[in-house]
Amino acid sequence: MDQVMKTLGALAALCFLATPAAAKVKKPITPPVDAQLQAPSIPFNPEEASRNIRARMSIVRACFERASRREPGIEGKLQLGFEIGAAGQVASTQVEVNGLRAPVDPSAANGLASCIRQQALSWKLASDDSAVGGHVSYVFVFEAAN
């Protein structure tokens, strides 16, 4: 790649020297494809993603209420990771830290995590494609009703 750039630079310099001062360049030299792919873009904004997750707390609450009917003592923290795909949609989720406790039925904790992860796949966390490949982690805290 460096050799190609040196050759292009030498040719451009040669063309420049051979062109009369009054001549106009009709077609600009386009940068190599690699340079075009590295064009600066708007960076991913994790705060926008967090706002969008908070806006969907009613969905998370519904998952928790369903798990609480099955296991009234379920509580703890759940940290999920969200990978952002095309158009700001959630492409995938993963459990990063599972601190959920369910004293009687431990499978209720897995059910709660699965419910939230499944729902999150339909969420849009960013406003455009600039977030593709972005990652955000979010901690959900659940407390058992007294």
C-alpha positions in Angstrom: 0.0 0.0 0.0 2.8 2.4 0.9 4.5 1.6 -2.5 1.3 2.4 -4.3 1.0 5.7 -2.5 4.6 6.6 -3.3 4.0 5.8 -7.0 0.8 7.8 -7.1 2.5 10.7 -5.3 5.4 10.6 -7.8 2.9 10.5 -10.8 0.9 13.4 -9.4 4.1 15.4 -8.9 5.2 14.5 -12.5 1.8 15.5 -13.9 1.9 18.7 -11.9 5.3 19.6 -13.3 4.3 18.8 -16.8 1.1 20.8 -16.7 1.1 24.5 -17.8 0.3 27.0 -15.0 -3.0 28.0 -16.7 -4.3 24.5 -17.0 -7.2 23.4 -14.8 -7.5 20.0 -13.2 -10.8 18.4 -14.4 -10.9 15.3 -12.3 -9.5 15.2 -8.7 -7.6 12.2 -7.7 -9.8 10.2 -5.3 -8.2 8.8 -2.1 -7.7 5.1 -1.9 -10.7 3.0 -0.7 -9.0 2.4 2.7 -8.8 6.1 3.4 -12.4 6.6 2.5 -13.5 3.9 5.0 -11.6 5.7 7.8 -13.5 9.0 7.3 -14.5 10.5 10.6 -18.0 9.8 11.8 -20.2 10.9 14.7 -19.1 8.9 17.7 -21.4 6.6 19.5 -23.2 8.3 22.4 -23.7 5.8 25.3 -25.7 8.4 27.3 -28.3 8.4 24.5 -28.4 4.6 24.7 -28.8 4.8 28.5 -31.7 7.3 28.2 -33.4 5.0 25.7 -33.0 2.0 28.1 -34.5 4.1 31.0 -37.4 5.0 28.7 -38.2 1.3 28.5 -38.3 0.6 32.2 -42.0 -0.3 32.1 -41.0 -3.3 29.9 -38.2 -4.3 32.4 -40.7 -3.8 35.3 -43.2 -6.2 33.6 -40.5 -8.9 33.3 -39.7 -8.4 37.0 -43.3 -8.6 38.1 -43.7 -11.8 36.1 -40.7 -13.3 37.8 -41.9 -12.0 41.2 -45.2 -13.9 40.8 -43.2 -17.0 40.3 -40.5 -16.2 43.0 -41.7 -13.4 45.4 -38.2 -13.0 47.0 -36.3 -12.4 43.8 -33.8 -9.5 44.0 -30.3 -8.3 43.2 -28.4 -6.7 40.3 -28.2 -7.7 36.7 -25.7 -6.1 34.3 -26.5 -6.5 30.7 -24.3 -5.6 27.7 -26.0 -4.3 24.6 -24.3 -4.4 21.1 -25.7 -1.8 18.8 -26.4 -2.8 15.2 -27.8 -1.1 12.0 -30.0 1.9 12.5 -29.3 2.0 16.2 -31.1 -1.3 16.9 -29.9 -3.7 19.6 -28.1 -6.5 17.7 -27.4 -8.7 20.7 -27.3 -8.7 24.5 -25.3 -10.6 27.0 -25.3 -11.1 30.7 -22.2 -9.5 32.0 -22.9 -9.8 35.8 -25.7 -11.8 37.2 -26.2 -11.0 40.9 -29.9 -12.0 41.0 -31.0 -14.1 43.9 -34.1 -16.2 44.1 -34.3 -18.0 47.5 -36.8 -20.7 46.5 -36.7 -21.1 42.7 -33.3 -20.2 41.3 -34.6 -20.6 37.7 -36.7 -17.5 38.2 -33.5 -15.4 38.1 -32.6 -16.9 34.8 -36.1 -16.3 33.5 -36.0 -12.6 34.5 -32.7 -12.1 32.7 -34.0 -14.0 29.6 -37.2 -11.9 29.5 -35.2 -8.6 29.6 -32.7 -9.8 27.0 -35.5 -11.0 24.6 -37.4 -7.7 24.9 -34.2 -5.7 24.4 -33.7 -7.2 20.9 -36.6 -5.0 19.7 -35.2 -1.8 21.2 -33.6 1.1 19.3 -30.9 2.6 21.5 -29.2 5.1 19.1 -30.6 7.5 16.5 -28.6 6.5 13.5 -26.0 4.1 11.9 -23.1 5.9 13.6 -23.6 3.7 16.6 -23.0 0.4 14.7 -20.6 -1.6 16.6 -21.2 0.4 19.8 -21.5 -1.3 23.2 -23.2 -0.1 26.3 -23.5 -1.9 29.7 -26.5 -1.2 32.0 -27.1 -2.3 35.6 -30.6 -3.1 36.6 -31.3 -3.3 40.4 -34.3 -5.3 41.6 -35.7 -5.3 45.1 -38.2 -7.8 46.5 -41.5 -6.3 47.6 -42.1 -6.2 51.3 
